[in-house]
Amino acid sequence: MPQSSSYAAIQFFRGTDEPCVPEIRLTRSRDGRTGQAFFVFEQPEALDPEKMGEINGMILIDEEGQLVTREVKARFVNGSPSAIEAIYSWRSPEDFERFMRFAQRYAETHGLGYSESNKENS
């Protein structure tokens, strides 16, 4: 049985992979040097009252190491947490390439594909 050598995971608590797969949207500056990835996790396990602890950030882990962001917040509906929203920012083309390598490994690990949508103003 073939095994993928790629491993990638997202964690809100160190050592615990989040099984909920997020929706991810990317934006880049006009010159392509900087940008952000917006993550939305609907009903993630990290918000389970049995497991819920203080979320201080999001850790993107793969064979190259870790990417970390502290820009994480919970979205509430009727007073109950329903989603986690996070933003990972990059400040150079090298940082962007590193993020994209993580994203490719994450997609492979979770059997995902991606689509590009270019929105231009008319």
Stockholm file with secondary structure:
# STOCKHOLM 1.0

chainA/1-122         MPQSSSYAAIQFFRGTDEPCVPEIRLTRSRDGRTGQAFFVFEQPEALDPEKMGEINGMILIDEEGQLVTREVKARFVNGSPSAIEAIYSWRSPEDFERFMRFAQRYAETHGLGYSESNKENS
#=GR chainA/1-122 SS CCCCSCCEEEEEETTEECCSCCEEEEEECTTSSCEEEEEEEESCGGGCTTTCCCCCCEEEEETTEEEEECCEEEEEETTEEEEEEEEEEECSHHHHHHHHHHHHHHHHHTTCCCCCCCCCCC
#=GC SS_cons         CCCCSCCEEEEEETTEECCSCCEEEEEECTTSSCEEEEEEEESCGGGCTTTCCCCCCEEEEETTEEEEECCEEEEEETTEEEEEEEEEEECSHHHHHHHHHHHHHHHHHTTCCCCCCCCCCC
//
